[in-house]
Amino acid sequence: MPDTSSNLPACVMIIRHGEKLGDASTDADGGPDLSQRGSARAMALPQLFAPAGSTSYACALSAGDKQTVAGAYSEVDVASANPRFPTPGFLLATQASKHSNRPVETITPVSAVLNLDVDEKHADKDYAAVAQDILTKSKYVGQTVLICWHHGNIPNLATALGVADPPPWPGSVFDRVWVITWPGGSISLANEPQGLLYGDSST
């Protein structure tokens, strides 16, 4: 059961969108969509958050040009283990722009598996408004929230949520989950690995 003893959420988790087109090591931008690896990450994300026994989804893939990949989801019955992270009750993502729809693309498989809408009304620069909503709106009290954002403003978003001096999020990193909780009323940030794809960090 969620902790409703305070006016705060139980947990806020922040992830970056999946890998993008172009050279991630130089933070180059090759277009608004996910790369093949980014698409694979998006499709693997539900296993981190979906409760055991929930309906899973399979995706039939077709490769496009410029490293892109397309997929169609269909329900499949597969056994699932308990997730490593809390199951969110709310999903938020950066609003799509001409430069990037990657946060929405990344969180869409989680949305499909959990049957949750994605709140994508806030632009990347509006992280303070996102934090304000989460910290003040009653619907978030005692709940778990998953946010998918752009890495440049993830530390700013964490600061707006009350984290003091969050670490930077490097441009080459896509495989972390920041878990923010308020044990005993004091804020805590845990920087956890996703461990979803070959080459991901294990620590």
Backbone torsions as a table, in degrees:
resi	resn	phi	psi	omega
1	MET	NA	138.8	177.0
2	PRO	-62.7	150.1	176.8
3	ASP	-83.4	111.6	179.7
4	THR	-108.9	22.5	-178.4
5	SER	-76.2	-12.5	176.7
6	SER	-128.7	178.4	177.5
7	ASN	-93.8	18.0	-177.9
8	LEU	-105.7	159.7	170.8
9	PRO	-63.5	159.6	173.4
10	ALA	-73.1	-37.0	-173.9
11	CYS	-162.3	137.8	170.7
12	VAL	-123.3	122.7	178.5
13	MET	-110.7	137.7	-179.6
14	ILE	-123.7	129.4	174.2
15	ILE	-124.8	157.1	171.2
16	ARG	-90.1	155.8	172.7
17	HIS	-59.7	163.6	179.0
18	GLY	-70.1	173.6	-176.7
19	GLU	-55.3	145.9	-175.3
20	LYS	-110.7	168.7	173.7
21	LEU	-67.2	147.8	-178.5
22	GLY	102.0	-168.8	-176.4
23	ASP	-95.4	101.6	-177.4
24	ALA	-63.9	-29.2	-177.2
25	SER	-67.3	-23.2	177.4
26	THR	-107.3	6.1	-177.6
27	ASP	63.1	23.3	178.6
28	ALA	-69.5	149.6	-177.7
29	ASP	-113.5	115.2	-178.4
30	GLY	-102.1	11.5	180.0
31	GLY	144.0	174.6	-172.2
32	PRO	-82.3	-5.8	-171.4
33	ASP	-111.1	171.9	177.1
34	LEU	-73.9	150.3	169.9
35	SER	-78.1	179.9	176.7
36	GLN	-60.7	-43.6	178.9
37	ARG	-66.2	-39.3	176.8
38	GLY	-62.9	-39.5	177.2
39	SER	-65.5	-39.7	177.3
40	ALA	-63.1	-39.8	178.1
41	ARG	-63.2	-45.1	179.5
42	ALA	-58.2	-42.6	-178.2
43	MET	-71.5	-22.0	178.5
44	ALA	-88.1	-18.9	-174.0
45	LEU	-57.2	-37.5	-177.1
46	PRO	-55.1	-29.7	-178.4
47	GLN	-65.6	-19.2	177.1
48	LEU	-78.2	-23.0	-169.0
49	PHE	-126.7	-20.5	-174.6
50	ALA	-79.2	135.2	-179.2
51	PRO	-66.7	152.2	177.9
52	ALA	-58.6	138.0	178.6
53	GLY	87.7	-3.0	178.5
54	SER	-77.6	159.9	177.4
55	THR	-66.0	133.1	176.0
56	SER	-104.8	167.1	-177.3
57	TYR	-127.4	138.0	173.2
58	ALA	-104.7	155.5	-177.6
59	CYS	-128.6	123.5	172.4
60	ALA	-86.3	123.7	-170.5
61	LEU	-103.1	149.8	168.5
62	SER	-138.2	132.7	-177.0
63	ALA	-82.5	138.6	176.4
64	GLY	-110.3	-166.2	178.3
65	ASP	-86.3	169.3	176.7
66	LYS	54.2	39.5	175.2
67	GLN	70.2	11.3	-177.6
68	THR	-84.8	160.7	178.3
69	VAL	-143.0	140.5	178.2
70	ALA	-117.8	155.6	-178.3
71	GLY	-152.6	152.4	174.7
72	ALA	-120.7	128.7	-174.8
73	TYR	-91.4	143.1	172.8
74	SER	-144.8	149.5	-177.3
75	GLU	-70.5	139.9	173.3
76	VAL	-137.3	151.0	177.6
77	ASP	-97.7	109.0	177.9
78	VAL	-134.2	150.3	176.5
79	ALA	-71.4	141.7	179.3
80	SER	-133.1	145.9	178.8
81	ALA	-90.0	170.0	175.8
82	ASN	-62.6	138.4	-178.1
83	PRO	-71.1	156.7	179.3
84	ARG	-78.1	-19.6	-177.4
85	PHE	-124.6	160.3	178.7
86	PRO	-60.7	147.1	177.7
87	THR	-78.7	121.4	-177.6
88	PRO	-73.8	151.0	172.5
89	GLY	-103.5	-11.2	179.4
90	PHE	-139.2	141.1	178.5
91	LEU	-123.3	133.2	176.7
92	LEU	-130.8	147.1	178.0
93	ALA	-147.1	155.5	176.3
94	THR	-61.5	137.3	176.9
95	GLN	-58.6	139.7	178.5
96	ALA	-65.1	145.2	175.9
97	SER	-136.6	176.1	178.4
98	LYS	-65.0	-19.5	-179.1
99	HIS	-90.6	-27.6	-175.0
100	SER	-161.1	130.7	165.8
101	ASN	-116.8	17.1	-171.6
102	ARG	-65.1	-40.9	178.4
103	PRO	-59.9	-42.7	178.4
104	VAL	-65.0	-44.3	178.7
105	GLU	-60.9	-37.9	-177.5
106	THR	-68.2	-40.2	-173.6
107	ILE	-89.8	-8.2	-177.5
108	THR	-59.6	-42.8	176.8
109	PRO	-61.2	-37.6	175.3
110	VAL	-62.9	-41.7	177.6
111	SER	-59.4	-42.8	-178.3
112	ALA	-66.2	-44.9	-177.4
113	VAL	-68.6	-40.0	-177.8
114	LEU	-89.8	-4.4	-179.1
115	ASN	55.5	47.5	179.0
116	LEU	-119.7	140.5	172.9
117	ASP	-72.2	154.6	176.3
118	VAL	-104.5	122.3	174.0
119	ASP	-80.5	108.7	-176.9
120	GLU	-124.0	34.1	-175.4
121	LYS	-84.9	-12.9	-175.3
122	HIS	-100.6	133.5	174.9
123	ALA	-73.0	165.6	-177.0
124	ASP	-55.0	-40.2	-177.0
125	LYS	-75.8	-8.9	-175.8
126	ASP	-94.0	31.8	-178.7
127	TYR	-61.2	-31.6	179.7
128	ALA	-65.4	-37.5	177.6
129	ALA	-67.4	-36.7	176.1
130	VAL	-61.0	-48.9	179.8
131	ALA	-62.3	-41.8	179.6
132	GLN	-60.4	-44.0	178.2
133	ASP	-60.5	-47.2	-175.6
134	ILE	-65.0	-36.9	-176.1
135	LEU	-84.5	-13.9	-174.5
136	THR	-121.1	-23.4	-177.0
137	LYS	-81.3	135.1	-173.4
138	SER	-64.0	-26.9	-177.1
139	LYS	-65.3	-19.9	-178.8
140	TYR	-93.0	-6.8	-177.0
141	VAL	-62.2	124.3	178.0
142	GLY	72.6	8.9	-175.1
143	GLN	-104.4	168.4	176.1
144	THR	-107.7	130.5	-175.4
145	VAL	-121.8	135.2	174.5
146	LEU	-114.9	126.2	-178.4
147	ILE	-119.1	134.0	173.9
148	CYS	-115.5	120.0	-170.3
149	TRP	-137.6	177.4	174.3
150	HIS	-85.5	141.7	-170.1
151	HIS	-62.0	-32.0	-176.3
152	GLY	-62.0	-29.4	-178.9
153	ASN	-109.0	2.9	177.3
154	ILE	-62.6	-45.1	175.7
155	PRO	-60.8	-37.6	176.8
156	ASN	-64.5	-39.3	176.8
157	LEU	-63.1	-44.0	178.6
158	ALA	-62.2	-41.0	177.2
159	THR	-61.9	-42.2	179.1
160	ALA	-64.3	-25.9	176.5
161	LEU	-82.3	-8.5	175.4
162	GLY	115.0	1.4	179.4
163	VAL	-75.4	128.8	177.9
164	ALA	-87.0	125.2	175.2
165	ASP	52.9	58.2	175.4
166	PRO	-65.3	153.9	179.2
167	PRO	-70.4	161.2	173.3
168	PRO	-68.6	159.3	174.2
169	TRP	-112.0	105.2	-176.2
170	PRO	-61.2	148.8	-178.2
171	GLY	-65.5	-21.2	-178.9
172	SER	-91.4	1.6	-173.7
173	VAL	-104.9	128.3	-179.8
174	PHE	-129.2	-1.8	-164.8
175	ASP	-114.9	35.8	-179.6
176	ARG	-117.9	157.9	169.8
177	VAL	-127.6	118.1	173.2
178	TRP	-88.9	123.3	-177.2
179	VAL	-112.4	113.1	-179.0
180	ILE	-106.7	125.2	177.8
181	THR	-133.4	169.8	-178.8
182	TRP	-127.5	63.1	-179.5
183	PRO	-64.6	125.0	-180.0
184	GLY	63.6	18.7	179.8
185	GLY	89.8	-7.9	178.6
186	SER	-99.8	137.8	-175.2
187	ILE	-78.1	145.0	180.0
188	SER	-138.3	138.2	176.1
189	LEU	-119.9	122.4	173.7
190	ALA	-111.0	130.1	-179.5
191	ASN	-102.3	99.9	-169.9
192	GLU	-109.2	149.1	176.2
193	PRO	-79.0	147.3	172.2
194	GLN	-77.7	-44.1	179.4
195	GLY	61.1	40.3	-174.4
196	LEU	-98.0	-37.5	-172.1
197	LEU	-120.1	158.1	176.0
198	TYR	-57.2	130.9	-179.1
199	GLY	95.6	-11.6	176.0
200	ASP	-65.3	150.8	175.4
201	SER	-65.9	145.5	178.0
202	SER	-100.9	-3.1	-178.4
203	THR	-129.4	NA	NA
